[in-house]
Amino acid sequence: MKMVEAKNVSYEYTKVVEVKGENTERKLMALDDINIDIEKGEFIAVLGHNGSGKSTFAKHLNALITPSEGTIWVDGMDTKNDELVWKIRQNTGMVFQNPDNQLVATVVEEDIAFGPENLGVEPAEIRRRVDESLKMVGMDGYQKDTPSKLSGGQKQRIAIAVILAMKPQCIVLDEPTAMLDPVGRHDVMETVHRLNRENGITIILITHYMDEAATADRVYVIDDGKLVMQGVPKQIFSQVEKMKSYGLDVPQVTETAYELRKMGIDIPEDILTVEEMVGAVCQLKSTI
């Protein structure tokens, strides 16, 4: 069953620009005829350079904005139907780059309880959801802590717990590790993968980090508002020149394999992990 179905989605917005000393309104296309299907329980990565339209696409999934043309259905619900917006936002939670923008209370458990309280959930159930959500993100025991005193990675995991308390079927993460150090990045990505693997939550990850995208089930690449590539990570990242033409990198180990092939060394082009590289090199040694 589809979690997200985007059909011929375009999004146009108006920007005021200065032309010969006068302000003039111009229509700009952020998304151009996008068609994307995402199954329930999938882990999807969306890539694109700055200004490509990937974050605009993410905001459509939570009905923060709606298509100028075309339609997006989230769990079968049309995002342009005003009567369904609240239900769509319950089912599809958004986690943004800066967790400080999502954590507003002075105590962790108050932040997590805020959403369920607004849904009219009973106090006993709210208590259960707060504790369960913190356990799911590996932050059990932090109920009484102050968010401002936590590390960046801990804050981002709390931001994910805030969404989990709403019982979503899908979580959209827009550059969630961009402001984190390597340890924080690892902790957040480990949490996200566990939620996908153990709880069946659909994950849609917008990221600049190719090693994060390499762990997804499928990858979509958006360039200047158009969907230009789609496929499993091995298919996408093995096309090194094409990725570079869109201003994107590939995982470092894939780049190394690419350079070795250019030197005439017979090594697979779709290597994504260090383990795969070690195996390929050992095979080379055995044939020498």
C-alpha positions in Angstrom: 0.0 0.0 0.0 1.3 3.5 -0.9 2.2 5.9 1.9 2.8 8.7 -0.6 1.6 9.1 -4.2 2.7 12.3 -6.1 1.2 12.7 -9.5 2.3 15.4 -11.9 3.1 17.7 -9.0 4.3 21.3 -9.8 4.7 24.1 -7.4 5.0 27.8 -8.5 5.7 30.7 -6.2 6.0 34.4 -6.5 9.3 36.2 -5.8 9.8 40.0 -5.7 13.0 40.9 -7.6 14.6 44.3 -8.4 14.7 45.1 -12.1 16.2 48.5 -13.2 15.6 49.9 -9.7 11.9 48.7 -9.5 10.5 45.8 -7.6 8.9 43.3 -10.0 7.0 40.1 -9.2 8.2 37.0 -11.0 6.7 33.5 -11.0 9.3 30.8 -10.3 8.9 27.0 -10.5 10.1 25.1 -7.4 8.8 21.7 -8.5 8.1 20.7 -12.1 5.9 17.7 -12.9 7.1 15.4 -10.1 5.9 11.8 -10.0 6.9 9.8 -6.9 5.4 6.7 -5.2 6.5 5.6 -1.7 5.3 2.4 -0.2 4.4 2.0 3.5 7.4 0.9 5.5 10.0 2.1 3.0 13.2 4.1 3.8 13.5 6.7 1.1 16.3 9.3 0.6 15.8 12.5 -1.4 18.9 14.3 -2.7 19.5 17.5 -4.5 21.8 20.6 -4.3 20.7 23.7 -2.5 17.6 25.2 -4.1 16.8 22.1 -6.1 13.3 21.8 -4.6 13.8 18.8 -2.3 12.8 20.7 0.9 9.8 22.1 -1.0 8.8 18.5 -1.8 9.1 17.6 1.8 6.8 20.4 2.9 4.1 19.0 0.5 4.1 15.7 2.4 2.8 17.4 5.6 0.5 19.7 3.7 2.5 22.8 4.8 2.2 23.8 1.2 0.0 22.3 -1.6 0.7 21.7 -5.3 0.0 24.5 -7.8 -0.8 21.6 -10.2 -1.1 17.9 -9.7 -2.0 16.0 -6.6 -0.2 14.4 -3.6 -2.0 11.7 -1.6 -0.6 10.8 1.8 -2.0 7.5 3.0 -4.8 8.0 0.5 -5.6 11.5 1.6 -5.5 14.5 -0.8 -3.3 17.2 0.8 -5.4 19.9 -0.9 -8.5 18.8 1.1 -8.6 21.3 4.0 -10.8 18.9 6.0 -8.0 16.3 6.0 -5.0 18.5 6.8 -5.0 17.8 10.6 -5.2 14.1 10.0 -2.4 14.2 7.4 -0.2 16.0 9.9 -0.9 13.4 12.5 0.1 10.6 10.1 3.1 12.4 8.7 5.4 14.1 11.2 8.1 16.6 10.2 11.6 16.8 11.8 13.6 19.9 10.7 17.3 20.7 10.6 17.3 22.7 13.8 15.7 20.9 16.8 15.6 24.2 18.8 12.8 25.3 16.5 10.7 22.3 17.5 11.4 22.2 21.3 9.7 25.0 23.1 9.0 23.7 26.6 11.4 23.9 29.6 11.0 20.2 30.4 11.4 17.3 27.9 8.2 15.5 28.8 6.2 18.7 28.4 7.4 19.0 24.8 6.5 15.5 24.0 3.1 15.7 25.7 2.1 18.9 23.8 0.9 17.2 20.7 -1.2 14.4 22.3 -2.7 17.0 24.7 -3.9 19.0 21.7 -5.5 15.9 20.3 -7.5 15.4 23.5 -5.7 12.3 24.5 -6.4 11.1 28.1 -3.7 11.9 30.7 -2.9 8.3 31.4 -2.4 7.6 27.7 -0.3 10.8 27.3 2.0 9.5 30.1 2.4 6.2 28.3 3.1 7.8 25.0 5.8 10.1 26.5 7.6 7.2 28.1 7.2 5.0 25.1 8.4 7.7 22.7 11.5 8.4 24.7 12.3 4.7 25.0 12.0 4.3 21.2 14.6 7.0 20.6 17.0 5.8 23.3 16.3 8.7 25.6 14.4 6.9 28.4 15.1 8.7 31.7 15.3 12.2 30.3 11.7 13.0 31.0 12.6 15.8 33.6 15.6 17.2 31.8 15.8 20.6 30.2 16.1 20.5 26.4 18.5 23.5 26.3 21.1 21.5 28.3 21.1 18.5 26.0 23.6 17.9 23.1 22.5 18.5 19.5 22.1 14.8 18.8 20.0 14.4 22.0 17.8 17.3 21.1 17.2 15.9 17.6 16.2 12.6 19.1 13.8 14.4 21.5 12.4 16.2 18.4 11.8 12.7 16.8 10.1 11.6 20.1 7.8 14.6 19.9 6.6 13.3 16.5 6.4 9.7 17.7 4.0 10.7 20.5 1.5 11.6 17.8 1.6 8.0 16.5 2.6 8.8 12.9 2.9 6.3 10.1 5.5 8.3 8.3 8.3 10.7 9.4 9.8 13.2 7.0 13.3 14.4 8.1 14.6 17.5 6.4 18.4 17.6 6.9 18.1 16.3 10.5 21.9 15.8 10.9 23.2 19.0 9.2 24.0 20.7 12.5 25.4 17.7 14.3 28.8 16.4 15.0 29.7 12.8 13.8 28.6 11.2 17.0 25.3 13.0 17.0 24.8 12.1 13.3 25.4 8.5 14.1 23.0 8.4 17.0 20.2 10.1 15.1 20.6 7.9 12.0 20.7 4.7 14.2 17.5 5.9 15.8 15.8 6.5 12.5 16.8 3.2 11.0 15.6 1.3 14.2 12.2 3.1 13.9 11.9 2.0 10.3 13.1 -1.6 10.9 11.4 -2.4 14.2 8.2 -0.3 14.1 7.6 -0.2 10.3 7.5 3.6 10.2 8.0 5.0 6.7 11.0 7.2 6.6 11.6 10.0 4.0 15.0 11.5 4.5 16.2 14.7 2.9 19.9 14.9 3.2 23.2 16.2 1.8 25.2 13.2 3.3 25.6 10.5 0.7 26.6 7.9 3.3 23.2 8.4 4.9 21.4 8.1 1.5 23.4 4.9 0.7 21.5 3.1 3.5 18.1 3.8 2.1 15.8 1.4 0.2 15.5 3.8 -2.7 16.9 7.2 -3.7 15.3 10.1 -5.6 17.3 12.9 -7.0 15.7 16.3 -7.7 17.5 19.0 -9.8 16.0 22.4 -10.5 12.6 21.1 -9.5 12.6 18.1 -11.8 12.9 14.4 -10.8 16.1 13.4 -12.7 17.1 10.1 -11.1 15.5 7.3 -9.1 16.5 3.8 -8.1 18.2 1.7 -5.4 21.4 3.2 -4.0 23.7 1.0 -5.9 22.1 2.1 -9.2 22.2 5.8 -8.3 25.7 6.1 -6.8 27.4 3.9 -9.5 26.6 6.8 -11.9 29.4 9.0 -10.5 29.7 11.4 -13.5 25.9 11.9 -13.7 25.7 12.6 -10.0 28.5 15.2 -10.2 26.7 16.8 -13.1 23.9 17.6 -10.7 26.3 19.1 -8.2 26.2 16.0 -5.9 28.9 13.7 -4.5 28.8 9.9 -4.0 29.9 8.0 -0.9 33.7 8.3 -0.4 34.3 4.5 -0.9 32.3 4.6 -4.2 34.4 7.5 -5.4 37.5 5.5 -4.5 36.2 2.5 -6.6 35.5 4.9 -9.4 39.0 6.3 -9.4 40.5 2.8 -9.3 38.4 1.8 -12.3 39.8 4.8 -14.2 43.2 3.5 -13.5 42.3 0.2 -15.1 41.8 -1.8 -11.9 38.9 -4.3 -12.3 36.8 -3.5 -9.3 33.0 -3.3 -9.1 31.5 0.2 -9.7 28.6 -0.2 -7.3 30.6 -0.4 -4.0 28.9 1.4 -1.2 30.5 0.3 2.0 34.0 -0.2 3.4 33.2 -3.9 3.8 32.4 -4.2 0.1 35.6 -2.5 -0.8 37.7 -4.8 1.5 36.0 -7.8 -0.1 36.7 -6.5 -3.6 40.4 -5.8 -2.8 40.8 -9.3 -1.3 39.4 -10.8 -4.4 41.9 -8.8 -6.5 44.7 -10.1 -4.4 43.6 -13.7 -4.7 43.8 -13.4 -8.5 47.3 -11.9 -8.6 
